[in-house]
Amino acid sequence: MKKGIFNMIRIKQYGLFIVIILSIALLLVISCNQGRSAKSSDTDVGKGVGVKQDPTKGDDNEDLKVKIDERLLKFRLSDKEVQIIRKIQEIVTNPDIGKAEGYSTYNDLKFYTFLGSLDDFKIREIIRDYLKVYEHYEDGKKVFSQFMNDSALDGPLKKRLQSELDAYNYNYLFRLKQFFGHVNPSAVYGVVTKGYIKEAISKIDEHLSKVRRMVAEGSGGTKGAGGSAGAEVPANSEVIKEPTVPASSQATRVDENAPVTEPAEGTLGAGGSAGAEVPANSEVIKEPTVPASSQATRVDENAPVTEPAEGTLGTDGSAGAEVPANSEVIKEPAIPASSQVTRVDRDAPVTEPAEGTLGTDGSAGGVEEVNVSLAGTVGVDDARDPAGPKYIGDSTDVVVTEYIGGPAGFGSIHLKLEAEEIEGIGELRKLVTSPSQDYKTYNDSEFDGLISDLGVLKAKKIAIAYNAYAAERKRLQEELDAKINDVEISPKLQAELDDAKKRAEFAIRSAFTKFNGDGTALDVIPDPNRVYASMLYLNSEYFFARFKEYLANSVKYKEMEGELTESQKGTFRYINDKMTDPKFCIYFLLGILNVTQLKEIANLHSRIIEAQDAASKALAEALDVKGKKDCETRFSLELLDYHNYLNASKYKRANPKQFYDHMVKGEHVNSFIDSFRGIEYQASNLPRKRKYVITQVLP
């Protein structure tokens, strides 16, 4: 009996021991699982474990991509605009771009937040600016392609070109990422729309200029306008590649049938052609070609020429001047402002022309100063400034001089101008002497000196160009005042006309300003010939084209307005009130349609506005209970969406059909009615506010 009891006790002790061992093993297993869970990847984290997940990894990233797609859809961007946004996203989310420079990289979540922080107008402005830079960048790639396909370039130079192309591509991508480096999306929008175009395009142009110089130096010489091999360029010369124009517009420099005298040793042919050695201290500038209407005409080779006084030279190379052996005399053409003026051979002696020869503008009489450098001296009348010539730049081999104008000779020019020309010059004086941070601000002496340097003929032409612009501006103002007397349309048209005037004045001030490589205005007087050429390109049609279009459309709308009902006109007033651009109103585009289309647009949008008003009324009558806040949020977003859609109509001015389709057949325009009605239905099911009727009890 005792033995049996003892055996039972032993079994129970053994069982208890087994239970303890199993419990310890279970605790160890649980502990190991927790350890592994803590060390697992972010996507494998157990519920309740506070480990930060990477939103750009795993399934969450796919959700974000869908959300980004939905947000872009809500912006109602065109396919092209969506492609541009995708390209921007690709650049700013690439970790390899800007990594060495320390710029942070967007992930999908950050880019989604960026899109959500801006409205569709700001997004479109960013797209617009990016597109301008992108097109400029693509044009630059064509320059690389032309050089790379040039069989005349050797292998080592092409390898250098490939390296430069790689750097060019990277810098373009980096520049965008740099501007997206701000944390605040509003700050990104601000810096992109205010500085991206100017900064990025100037860097692109600098890189292309560097490549052109590299090719010119590496190919053993420059190339003429037609692409022929040019003269050998010394190491210390400056080579400037000028813009070209189509072959059909190129100026013919020399009569093919005329006898050509071989230039003296050390001179350079007109096109930089082979067979001429450039002096060591000279500056080689490739002459631009100009349209046929602006071609410079040499003196007729076959015409009898009276022999001038010995050693004299007309400043324009006209008859009556003996040409020194080592110089080329070419009458300067009127060239675009972007083109450089060809400087006269520095070693050629310049003397006063014989009495009766022509001045720089072709007029008879006095001597005009020429901006040439003679053996290290400045080719302007140094007596104007007791301190001597002023220099721009650091080069010791190439002396680039500032025009130092003065009033000498201006009085005689003034006497030869007509009254209206004097008035035009006076208006130009007022404009360029008014203070400006962006353009050169002249004093009276500088302006008088510039006009004096131009001479009578060119001063007349500048005055005529300005007067033509001023007359067109005045005519359009009178037409606006006479044809439009509408409180909604007139202020917007006036704002557009004022904006056109500002843009024209900026162009004029730019013509009178010399800029450095980054676009900063220099406090120096530019070459008068460049000022002259720029002013001749002052095109009033360019500045006023949009105003004329808006004015004509507004007049046409007012003519059709009489066939609309008061309700339809009220609908258009509502739409116009939602236009946020101070220089735009909906009537600028309504005038491109016919009466039937106007009525169709008005009827559709009046139904949208009625549905919107009904939803607003239902919300106002609902009690502040759970669910009302959601309805109000939905209503606010839908209303904002509708107003944004109306504003987007201004981008459809390209043709009537595009605008009409946007207002009537757009992908979302008909959905606004259903959306507002849905909000009205939801709000109507909420508890209503009690309506109290106060009645007066009569005695």
C-alpha positions as CSV (number, residue, x, y, z in Angstrom):
1,M,0.0,0.0,0.0
2,K,2.7,2.4,1.0
3,K,4.7,1.4,-2.1
4,G,1.7,2.3,-4.3
5,I,1.2,5.7,-2.7
6,F,4.9,6.4,-3.1
7,N,4.8,5.5,-6.8
8,M,1.8,7.8,-7.2
9,I,3.7,10.7,-5.6
10,R,6.7,10.0,-7.9
11,I,4.4,10.1,-11.0
12,K,2.8,13.4,-9.9
13,Q,6.3,15.0,-9.3
14,Y,7.4,13.8,-12.7
15,G,4.3,15.2,-14.3
16,L,4.8,18.6,-12.5
17,F,8.4,18.6,-13.8
18,I,7.2,18.0,-17.3
19,V,4.7,20.9,-17.0
20,I,7.4,23.3,-15.8
21,I,9.8,22.3,-18.7
22,L,7.0,22.8,-21.2
23,S,6.1,26.2,-19.8
24,I,9.7,27.3,-20.0
25,A,10.0,26.1,-23.6
26,L,6.8,28.0,-24.5
27,L,8.1,31.2,-23.0
28,L,11.3,30.8,-25.0
29,V,9.3,30.4,-28.2
30,I,7.2,33.5,-27.5
31,S,10.3,35.5,-26.7
32,C,12.0,34.4,-30.0
33,N,8.9,35.3,-32.0
34,Q,8.8,38.8,-30.5
35,G,12.5,39.3,-31.3
36,R,12.1,38.2,-34.9
37,S,9.0,40.5,-35.2
38,A,11.0,43.5,-33.9
39,K,13.7,42.8,-36.5
40,S,11.4,42.1,-39.4
41,S,10.9,44.4,-42.4
42,D,8.5,47.4,-42.2
43,T,5.9,45.5,-44.3
44,D,6.1,42.6,-41.8
45,V,5.5,44.6,-38.6
46,G,2.9,43.1,-36.3
47,K,-0.2,45.0,-35.2
48,G,0.5,47.7,-32.6
49,V,4.3,47.9,-33.1
50,G,5.2,51.5,-33.7
51,V,7.8,51.2,-36.5
52,K,7.9,53.9,-39.2
53,Q,7.1,52.6,-42.6
54,D,8.6,53.8,-45.9
55,P,5.6,55.1,-48.0
56,T,7.6,54.5,-51.1
57,K,7.9,50.8,-50.6
58,G,5.5,47.9,-50.8
59,D,1.8,48.0,-51.5
60,D,1.4,51.5,-50.0
61,N,3.4,52.9,-52.9
62,E,0.9,51.5,-55.4
63,D,-1.9,53.1,-53.5
64,L,-0.1,56.5,-53.7
65,K,0.4,56.1,-57.4
66,V,-3.4,55.6,-57.8
67,K,-4.0,58.7,-55.6
68,I,-1.6,60.8,-57.7
69,D,-3.5,59.6,-60.8
70,E,-6.8,60.6,-59.2
71,R,-5.4,64.0,-58.2
72,L,-4.2,64.7,-61.7
73,L,-7.6,63.7,-63.0
74,K,-9.2,66.2,-60.7
75,F,-7.0,68.9,-62.1
76,R,-8.5,68.2,-65.5
77,L,-5.1,68.5,-67.2
78,S,-4.6,67.7,-70.9
79,D,-2.7,64.6,-71.9
80,K,0.4,66.7,-72.7
81,E,0.2,68.4,-69.3
82,V,-0.1,65.1,-67.5
83,Q,3.0,63.9,-69.4
84,I,4.9,66.9,-68.2
85,I,3.9,66.4,-64.6
86,R,5.1,62.7,-64.9
87,K,8.4,64.0,-66.3
88,I,8.8,66.4,-63.4
89,Q,7.9,63.6,-60.9
90,E,10.5,61.4,-62.5
91,I,13.2,64.0,-62.1
92,V,12.5,65.1,-58.5
93,T,12.1,61.5,-57.3
94,N,15.4,60.4,-58.9
95,P,17.9,60.0,-56.0
96,D,20.9,60.2,-58.3
97,I,20.1,63.8,-59.4
98,G,21.5,66.3,-57.0
99,K,22.8,63.7,-54.6
100,A,26.4,65.0,-54.7
101,E,25.1,68.6,-54.2
102,G,23.1,67.6,-51.1
103,Y,19.6,68.0,-52.5
104,S,16.8,65.9,-51.0
105,T,14.8,63.5,-53.1
106,Y,11.0,63.4,-53.2
107,N,9.2,60.2,-52.6
108,D,5.7,59.5,-53.9
109,L,4.1,60.7,-50.7
110,K,5.9,64.0,-50.8
111,F,5.0,64.5,-54.5
112,Y,1.4,63.7,-53.7
113,T,1.4,66.2,-50.9
114,F,3.0,68.8,-53.2
115,L,0.2,68.3,-55.8
116,G,-2.5,68.5,-53.1
117,S,-1.1,71.8,-51.8
118,L,-1.5,73.7,-55.0
119,D,-4.6,74.4,-57.2
120,D,-4.8,73.6,-60.9
121,F,-3.8,77.1,-61.9
122,K,-0.5,77.0,-60.1
123,I,0.2,73.5,-61.4
124,R,-0.4,74.8,-64.9
125,E,1.9,77.7,-64.4
126,I,4.7,75.4,-63.3
127,I,4.0,73.2,-66.3
128,R,4.1,76.3,-68.6
129,D,7.5,77.4,-67.2
130,Y,9.0,73.9,-67.3
131,L,7.8,73.5,-70.9
132,K,9.6,76.7,-72.0
133,V,12.9,75.5,-70.5
134,Y,12.4,72.0,-71.9
135,E,11.9,73.3,-75.4
136,H,15.1,75.4,-75.1
137,Y,16.9,72.4,-73.8
138,E,15.8,70.3,-76.7
139,D,17.0,73.0,-79.2
140,G,20.4,72.8,-77.5
141,K,20.6,69.1,-78.0
142,K,20.2,69.7,-81.7
143,V,23.3,71.9,-81.6
144,F,25.2,69.0,-80.0
145,S,23.8,66.6,-82.7
146,Q,25.0,68.8,-85.5
147,F,28.5,68.9,-84.1
148,M,28.6,65.2,-83.4
149,N,27.5,64.4,-87.0
150,D,30.1,66.8,-88.5
151,S,32.6,64.5,-90.2
152,A,35.2,67.3,-90.2
153,L,35.6,67.0,-86.4
154,D,38.2,64.5,-85.1
155,G,37.7,61.7,-82.6
156,P,39.1,63.3,-79.5
157,L,37.0,66.4,-80.0
158,K,33.9,64.3,-80.4
159,K,34.7,62.5,-77.1
160,R,34.9,65.9,-75.4
161,L,31.6,66.8,-77.0
162,Q,30.0,63.6,-75.6
163,S,31.3,64.5,-72.1
164,E,29.9,68.0,-72.5
165,L,26.5,66.5,-73.7
166,D,26.4,64.3,-70.6
167,A,27.1,67.4,-68.4
168,Y,24.5,69.4,-70.4
169,N,21.8,66.7,-69.8
170,Y,22.6,66.4,-66.1
171,N,22.7,70.2,-65.5
172,Y,19.2,70.5,-67.1
173,L,17.8,67.8,-64.7
174,F,19.7,69.2,-61.7
175,R,18.4,72.7,-62.3
176,L,14.8,71.6,-61.9
177,K,15.5,69.5,-58.8
178,Q,17.3,72.5,-57.3
179,F,14.2,74.6,-57.7
180,F,12.1,71.9,-56.1
181,G,14.4,71.8,-53.1
182,H,12.1,73.8,-50.8
183,V,10.1,72.1,-48.2
184,N,7.0,74.3,-48.6
185,P,5.1,73.6,-51.9
186,S,4.1,77.3,-52.0
187,A,7.7,78.2,-51.9
188,V,8.5,75.8,-54.7
189,Y,5.7,77.4,-56.8
190,G,7.1,80.9,-56.0
191,V,10.7,80.2,-57.0
192,V,9.8,78.2,-60.1
193,T,7.4,80.8,-61.6
194,K,9.7,83.8,-60.7
195,G,13.1,82.5,-61.5
196,Y,13.3,79.1,-63.1
197,I,13.0,80.2,-66.7
198,K,15.6,82.9,-66.5
199,E,18.1,80.8,-64.5
200,A,17.7,77.6,-66.5
201,I,17.8,79.2,-69.9
202,S,20.8,81.3,-69.1
203,K,22.7,78.3,-67.9
204,I,21.7,76.4,-71.1
205,D,22.9,79.3,-73.2
206,E,26.2,79.5,-71.3
207,H,26.9,75.8,-71.8
208,L,26.1,76.0,-75.5
209,S,28.4,79.1,-75.9
210,K,31.2,77.1,-74.2
211,V,30.6,74.2,-76.6
212,R,30.7,76.4,-79.7
213,R,34.0,78.0,-78.5
214,M,35.4,74.5,-77.9
215,V,34.5,73.3,-81.4
216,A,35.8,76.5,-83.0
217,E,39.2,76.2,-81.2
218,G,39.4,72.4,-81.5
219,S,38.7,72.2,-85.2
220,G,41.7,74.4,-86.1
221,G,39.7,77.5,-87.1
222,T,36.3,79.1,-87.3
223,K,33.7,78.4,-89.9
224,G,32.1,80.9,-92.2
225,A,28.4,81.5,-92.4
226,G,28.1,78.9,-95.0
227,G,30.0,76.3,-93.0
228,S,33.3,76.6,-94.9
229,A,36.5,76.3,-93.1
230,G,37.7,79.7,-91.8
231,A,41.0,81.3,-91.0
232,E,43.2,79.9,-88.3
233,V,42.3,81.5,-85.0
234,P,45.1,82.5,-82.6
235,A,45.0,81.2,-79.1
236,N,44.3,84.6,-77.6
237,S,41.5,85.5,-79.9
238,E,37.8,85.7,-78.9
239,V,35.5,83.7,-81.2
240,I,31.8,84.6,-81.1
241,K,29.4,82.4,-83.1
242,E,26.6,84.5,-84.4
243,P,23.1,83.4,-85.3
244,T,22.3,82.4,-88.8
245,V,19.3,82.8,-91.1
246,P,18.0,80.6,-93.9
247,A,20.2,80.5,-97.0
248,S,17.5,82.3,-99.0
249,S,17.9,85.3,-96.8
250,Q,21.7,85.5,-96.7
251,A,23.4,88.6,-97.8
252,T,25.8,88.3,-100.8
253,R,29.0,89.9,-99.7
254,V,30.8,90.3,-103.1
255,D,29.7,90.6,-106.7
256,E,30.8,87.2,-108.2
257,N,31.8,88.9,-111.5
258,A,33.7,91.7,-110.0
259,P,37.5,91.5,-109.9
260,V,38.7,90.7,-106.4
261,T,42.0,92.2,-105.1
262,E,44.0,89.8,-102.9
263,P,44.0,91.1,-99.4
264,A,47.3,92.1,-97.9
265,E,49.0,89.5,-95.8
266,G,47.6,89.3,-92.3
267,T,44.0,90.3,-93.2
268,L,40.9,88.3,-92.8
269,G,38.3,87.6,-95.5
270,A,34.7,88.8,-95.1
271,G,33.3,85.4,-94.1
272,G,36.4,84.3,-92.1
273,S,37.4,82.3,-95.2
274,A,40.6,80.4,-95.6
275,G,43.8,82.1,-96.7
276,A,44.0,84.9,-94.2
277,E,46.0,84.9,-91.0
278,V,44.5,86.8,-88.1
279,P,46.8,89.1,-86.1
280,A,47.6,87.9,-82.7
281,N,45.8,90.7,-80.8
282,S,42.6,90.7,-82.9
283,E,39.1,89.6,-82.1
284,V,37.5,87.2,-84.5
285,I,33.8,87.7,-84.8
286,K,31.7,85.7,-87.2
287,E,29.5,88.1,-89.0
288,P,25.7,87.4,-88.9
289,T,23.7,87.0,-92.1
290,V,20.7,89.2,-92.4
291,P,17.4,89.2,-94.4
292,A,17.6,90.4,-98.0
293,S,15.7,93.5,-97.0
294,S,18.4,94.5,-94.6
295,Q,21.4,93.6,-96.8
296,A,24.4,95.9,-96.8
297,T,25.2,97.2,-100.3
298,R,28.8,97.6,-101.3
299,V,29.7,100.5,-103.5
300,D,29.1,99.5,-107.2
301,E,32.4,98.0,-108.4
302,N,31.8,99.2,-111.9
303,A,30.7,102.7,-111.1
304,P,33.2,105.6,-111.6
305,V,34.5,106.7,-108.3
306,T,36.1,110.0,-107.6
307,E,39.4,109.6,-105.9
308,P,39.2,110.9,-102.3
309,A,41.8,112.9,-100.4
310,E,44.8,110.7,-99.7
311,G,44.5,108.5,-96.7
312,T,40.9,109.3,-95.8
313,L,38.3,106.7,-94.8
314,G,34.5,107.1,-94.6
315,T,33.2,105.6,-91.4
316,D,30.7,103.4,-93.2
317,G,33.1,102.4,-95.9
318,S,31.3,104.5,-98.5
319,A,32.8,106.0,-101.6
320,G,35.3,108.7,-101.0
321,A,37.6,106.8,-98.7
322,E,40.8,105.0,-99.5
323,V,40.8,101.6,-97.7
324,P,44.0,100.7,-95.8
325,A,45.6,97.5,-97.1
326,N,44.9,95.4,-94.0
327,S,41.3,96.3,-93.4
328,E,37.9,95.3,-94.9
329,V,35.3,98.0,-95.4
330,I,31.8,96.8,-95.2
331,K,28.7,99.0,-94.5
332,E,27.2,97.6,-91.4
333,P,23.7,96.1,-91.9
334,A,20.8,96.6,-89.6
335,I,20.8,93.3,-87.6
336,P,18.7,91.9,-84.9
337,A,19.5,93.0,-81.3
338,S,20.8,89.5,-80.5
339,S,23.5,89.8,-83.1
340,Q,27.0,91.3,-82.4
341,V,28.3,94.2,-84.4
342,T,31.5,93.4,-86.4
343,R,34.3,95.5,-85.2
344,V,36.7,97.3,-87.6
345,D,40.3,96.0,-87.9
346,R,42.2,97.3,-84.9
347,D,45.4,98.0,-86.9
348,A,43.8,100.2,-89.6
349,P,44.4,103.9,-89.3
350,V,41.2,105.9,-89.2
351,T,41.3,109.6,-90.2
352,E,38.8,112.3,-90.8
353,P,37.0,111.9,-94.1
354,A,37.5,114.4,-96.9
355,E,35.1,117.2,-96.9
356,G,31.8,116.2,-98.6
357,T,32.1,112.5,-97.9
358,L,29.3,110.6,-96.2
359,G,28.9,110.0,-92.4
360,T,27.9,106.8,-90.7
361,D,24.2,107.3,-91.4
362,G,24.8,108.2,-95.0
363,S,24.1,111.9,-94.5
364,A,26.4,114.5,-95.9
365,G,28.6,116.6,-93.6
366,G,30.1,116.0,-90.2
367,V,32.3,113.2,-88.9
368,E,30.7,110.4,-86.8
369,E,32.8,108.6,-84.2
370,V,33.3,104.9,-84.8
371,N,33.7,102.3,-82.0
372,V,37.0,100.8,-83.0
373,S,40.1,100.1,-81.0
374,L,43.4,101.3,-82.6
375,A,46.5,99.5,-81.2
376,G,45.1,99.4,-77.7
377,T,43.4,102.8,-77.7
378,V,39.7,103.4,-77.7
379,G,38.0,104.3,-81.0
380,V,35.7,107.0,-79.7
381,D,36.4,110.7,-79.1
382,D,38.3,110.4,-75.9
383,A,38.1,114.2,-75.5
384,R,34.5,113.7,-74.3
385,D,35.7,112.2,-71.1
386,P,38.8,113.7,-69.4
387,A,39.3,110.4,-67.5
388,G,39.9,108.7,-70.9
389,P,38.2,105.6,-72.2
390,K,36.2,103.2,-70.1
391,Y,36.7,99.5,-70.5
392,I,34.3,96.6,-70.0
393,G,35.7,93.1,-69.3
394,D,39.0,91.7,-68.2
395,S,40.7,90.7,-71.4
396,T,44.1,92.3,-72.1
397,D,44.2,91.0,-75.7
398,V,40.7,92.1,-76.7
399,V,39.6,95.6,-75.7
400,V,35.9,96.0,-75.6
401,T,34.9,99.6,-75.1
402,E,31.9,101.4,-73.8
403,Y,30.2,104.0,-75.9
404,I,30.8,107.3,-74.1
405,G,28.2,109.5,-75.8
406,G,28.1,113.2,-75.5
407,P,26.0,116.1,-76.7
408,A,28.6,117.1,-79.3
409,G,26.7,117.3,-82.6
410,F,23.3,116.6,-81.1
411,G,22.2,120.2,-81.7
412,S,22.8,119.9,-85.4
413,I,20.9,116.6,-85.6
414,H,18.0,118.1,-83.6
415,L,17.7,120.9,-86.2
416,K,17.4,118.3,-89.0
417,L,14.5,116.4,-87.4
418,E,10.8,117.1,-88.1
419,A,8.6,118.2,-85.3
420,E,6.9,114.8,-84.7
421,E,10.4,113.2,-84.8
422,I,11.6,115.5,-82.1
423,E,8.6,114.6,-80.1
424,G,9.3,110.9,-80.5
425,I,12.9,111.3,-79.4
426,G,11.6,113.3,-76.4
427,E,9.3,110.4,-75.4
428,L,12.2,108.0,-75.7
429,R,14.2,110.3,-73.5
430,K,11.5,110.3,-70.8
431,L,11.3,106.5,-70.9
432,V,15.0,105.6,-70.7
433,T,15.8,108.3,-68.1
434,S,13.2,107.1,-65.7
435,P,14.7,105.1,-62.9
436,S,14.8,101.3,-63.3
437,Q,16.5,98.4,-61.6
438,D,16.1,96.0,-64.5
439,Y,17.4,98.3,-67.3
440,K,20.0,101.0,-68.0
441,T,18.9,104.4,-66.6
442,Y,20.3,107.2,-68.8
443,N,21.0,110.7,-67.8
444,D,20.4,113.5,-70.4
445,S,24.0,113.7,-71.4
446,E,24.3,110.0,-72.1
447,F,21.1,110.0,-74.1
448,D,22.1,113.0,-76.2
449,G,25.5,111.4,-76.9
450,L,23.8,108.2,-78.1
451,I,21.5,110.1,-80.5
452,S,24.6,112.1,-81.7
453,D,26.4,108.8,-82.4
454,L,23.5,107.5,-84.4
455,G,23.4,110.4,-86.8
456,V,20.5,112.1,-88.5
457,L,19.2,109.2,-90.6
458,K,19.2,106.6,-87.9
459,A,17.8,109.0,-85.3
460,K,14.9,109.7,-87.7
461,K,14.2,106.0,-88.2
462,I,14.2,105.4,-84.5
463,A,11.8,108.3,-84.0
464,I,9.5,107.0,-86.8
465,A,9.5,103.5,-85.2
466,Y,8.6,104.8,-81.8
467,N,5.9,107.1,-83.2
468,A,4.3,104.3,-85.1
469,Y,4.0,102.3,-81.8
470,A,2.7,105.3,-79.9
471,A,0.1,106.1,-82.7
472,E,-1.1,102.5,-82.6
473,R,-1.4,102.6,-78.9
474,K,-3.4,105.8,-79.0
475,R,-5.7,104.5,-81.8
476,L,-6.5,101.4,-79.8
477,Q,-7.2,103.4,-76.7
478,E,-9.7,105.6,-78.6
479,E,-11.3,102.5,-80.2
480,L,-11.7,100.9,-76.7
481,D,-13.3,104.1,-75.3
482,A,-15.7,104.4,-78.3
483,K,-16.8,100.8,-78.8
484,I,-17.0,99.3,-75.3
485,N,-18.9,101.0,-72.4
486,D,-19.5,98.0,-70.2
487,V,-18.6,97.9,-66.5
488,E,-17.6,94.3,-66.7
489,I,-15.7,94.3,-70.0
490,S,-14.0,97.8,-70.1
491,P,-11.8,97.4,-67.0
492,K,-10.4,94.0,-68.2
493,L,-9.7,95.4,-71.7
494,Q,-8.0,98.4,-70.2
495,A,-5.9,96.2,-68.0
496,E,-4.9,94.1,-71.1
497,L,-4.0,97.3,-73.1
498,D,-1.9,98.6,-70.2
499,D,-0.1,95.3,-70.0
500,A,0.7,95.5,-73.7
501,K,2.0,99.0,-73.2
502,K,4.3,97.8,-70.4
503,R,5.6,94.9,-72.5
504,A,6.4,97.3,-75.4
505,E,8.2,99.7,-73.0
506,F,10.2,96.9,-71.6
507,A,11.3,96.0,-75.1
508,I,12.3,99.6,-75.8
509,R,14.3,99.8,-72.6
510,S,15.9,96.5,-73.4
511,A,17.0,97.9,-76.8
512,F,18.8,100.7,-74.9
513,T,20.4,98.4,-72.4
514,K,23.5,96.2,-72.5
515,F,23.3,93.0,-70.5
516,N,25.9,90.6,-69.1
517,G,25.8,86.8,-69.5
518,D,23.2,86.2,-66.7
519,G,20.8,88.9,-67.9
520,T,21.8,91.6,-65.5
521,A,21.7,95.1,-66.9
522,L,25.1,96.9,-67.1
523,D,25.4,100.6,-66.4
524,V,27.1,101.2,-69.8
525,I,25.8,102.6,-73.1
526,P,25.4,99.8,-75.7
527,D,26.6,100.1,-79.3
528,P,24.4,102.6,-81.1
529,N,24.0,100.3,-84.1
530,R,22.6,97.6,-81.8
531,V,20.1,100.1,-80.4
532,Y,19.2,101.2,-83.9
533,A,18.6,97.6,-85.1
534,S,16.6,96.7,-82.1
535,M,14.3,99.7,-82.5
536,L,13.7,98.9,-86.1
537,Y,12.3,95.5,-84.9
538,L,9.8,97.2,-82.6
539,N,6.6,95.5,-83.8
540,S,3.4,97.0,-82.5
541,E,1.4,94.1,-83.9
542,Y,3.3,91.7,-81.6
543,F,2.5,93.7,-78.4
544,F,-1.2,94.5,-79.2
545,A,-2.3,91.3,-81.0
546,R,-4.0,89.8,-78.0
547,F,-5.7,93.0,-77.0
548,K,-7.0,93.4,-80.6
549,E,-8.4,89.9,-80.5
550,Y,-10.1,90.5,-77.1
551,L,-11.5,93.8,-78.2
552,A,-13.0,92.4,-81.5
553,N,-14.5,89.4,-79.6
554,S,-16.0,91.7,-77.0
555,V,-17.6,93.9,-79.6
556,K,-19.1,90.9,-81.3
557,Y,-20.5,89.6,-78.1
558,K,-22.2,92.9,-77.3
559,E,-23.8,92.7,-80.8
560,M,-25.2,89.3,-80.0
561,E,-26.2,90.1,-76.4
562,G,-29.5,91.5,-77.4
563,E,-30.7,88.1,-78.5
564,L,-30.2,86.6,-75.0
565,T,-32.7,86.5,-72.2
566,E,-32.0,88.2,-68.9
567,S,-31.5,84.8,-67.3
568,Q,-28.9,83.8,-69.9
569,K,-27.0,87.1,-69.5
570,G,-27.2,86.7,-65.7
571,T,-25.5,83.3,-66.1
572,F,-22.6,84.8,-68.0
573,R,-22.3,87.5,-65.4
574,Y,-22.0,84.8,-62.8
575,I,-19.3,83.0,-64.8
576,N,-17.4,86.2,-65.4
577,D,-17.4,87.0,-61.6
578,K,-15.5,83.7,-61.0
579,M,-12.6,84.7,-63.4
580,T,-9.6,85.3,-61.2
581,D,-7.2,86.8,-63.8
582,P,-7.5,90.6,-63.6
583,K,-6.8,90.9,-67.4
584,F,-9.3,88.3,-68.5
585,C,-13.1,88.0,-68.7
586,I,-15.3,85.4,-70.2
587,Y,-16.7,87.8,-72.8
588,F,-13.3,87.8,-74.6
589,L,-14.1,84.2,-75.7
590,L,-17.9,84.3,-75.9
591,G,-17.5,86.6,-78.9
592,I,-15.9,83.8,-81.0
593,L,-19.2,81.8,-80.8
594,N,-22.6,82.2,-82.5
595,V,-25.9,83.0,-80.8
596,T,-27.0,79.4,-80.7
597,Q,-23.9,78.2,-79.0
598,L,-24.1,81.1,-76.5
599,K,-27.7,80.1,-75.5
600,E,-26.6,76.4,-75.2
601,I,-23.8,77.3,-72.8
602,A,-26.0,79.7,-70.8
603,N,-28.8,77.1,-70.4
604,L,-26.5,74.3,-69.2
605,H,-24.6,76.4,-66.7
606,S,-27.8,78.0,-65.4
607,R,-28.9,74.4,-64.4
608,I,-25.6,73.9,-62.7
609,I,-26.0,77.1,-60.8
610,E,-29.6,76.2,-59.8
611,A,-28.4,72.8,-58.5
612,Q,-25.7,74.6,-56.6
613,D,-28.1,77.1,-55.0
614,A,-30.5,74.2,-54.0
615,A,-27.7,72.4,-52.3
616,S,-26.6,75.5,-50.5
617,K,-30.1,76.2,-49.3
618,A,-30.6,72.6,-48.0
619,L,-27.3,72.9,-46.0
620,A,-28.4,76.2,-44.5
621,E,-31.7,74.6,-43.3
622,A,-30.0,71.5,-41.7
623,L,-29.2,71.4,-38.0
624,D,-25.6,71.2,-36.9
625,V,-25.6,67.4,-36.4
626,K,-23.3,64.6,-37.3
627,G,-23.1,64.4,-41.1
628,K,-23.6,68.0,-41.8
629,K,-19.9,68.8,-41.7
630,D,-19.2,66.1,-44.3
631,C,-21.9,67.6,-46.5
632,E,-20.5,71.1,-46.2
633,T,-17.0,69.9,-47.0
634,R,-18.3,68.1,-50.1
635,F,-20.1,71.2,-51.2
636,S,-17.1,73.5,-50.7
637,L,-14.8,71.2,-52.7
638,E,-17.4,70.7,-55.5
639,L,-18.0,74.5,-55.7
640,L,-14.2,75.2,-55.9
641,D,-13.9,72.5,-58.5
642,Y,-16.6,74.1,-60.6
643,H,-15.1,77.6,-60.4
644,N,-11.7,76.2,-61.3
645,Y,-13.3,74.6,-64.3
646,L,-14.7,77.9,-65.4
647,N,-11.4,79.6,-65.0
648,A,-9.7,76.9,-67.1
649,S,-11.8,78.2,-70.1
650,K,-9.2,80.9,-70.7
651,Y,-6.7,78.2,-71.9
652,K,-9.2,77.3,-74.7
653,R,-8.8,80.5,-76.8
654,A,-7.0,78.7,-79.6
655,N,-10.2,78.1,-81.6
656,P,-14.0,78.4,-81.1
657,K,-14.6,74.6,-81.1
658,Q,-12.1,74.0,-78.3
659,F,-13.8,76.6,-76.1
660,Y,-17.3,75.5,-76.9
661,D,-16.5,71.8,-76.2
662,H,-15.0,72.8,-72.8
663,M,-18.1,74.7,-71.8
664,V,-20.7,72.2,-73.0
665,K,-19.1,68.8,-73.7
666,G,-16.3,68.7,-71.3
667,E,-15.6,65.4,-69.5
668,H,-16.8,66.7,-66.1
669,V,-19.1,69.7,-66.9
670,N,-22.3,67.7,-66.8
671,S,-21.3,65.9,-63.6
672,F,-21.6,69.1,-61.6
673,I,-25.4,69.0,-61.7
674,D,-25.5,65.4,-60.3
675,S,-22.9,66.2,-57.7
676,F,-24.8,69.3,-56.3
677,R,-28.1,67.3,-56.4
678,G,-26.5,64.5,-54.4
679,I,-25.3,67.0,-51.8
680,E,-28.8,68.5,-51.7
681,Y,-30.4,65.1,-51.2
682,Q,-27.9,64.2,-48.4
683,A,-28.5,67.5,-46.6
684,S,-32.3,67.2,-46.9
685,N,-32.2,64.0,-44.9
686,L,-30.6,65.7,-42.0
687,P,-32.7,67.1,-39.1
688,R,-34.2,70.4,-40.2
689,K,-34.2,73.6,-38.3
690,R,-37.6,74.5,-37.0
691,K,-39.4,77.3,-38.8
692,Y,-41.3,79.7,-36.6
693,V,-44.1,81.8,-38.0
694,I,-44.8,84.9,-36.0
695,T,-48.4,86.1,-36.3
696,Q,-49.9,89.2,-35.0
697,V,-53.0,88.9,-33.0
698,L,-55.5,91.6,-33.8
699,P,-57.4,93.1,-30.9
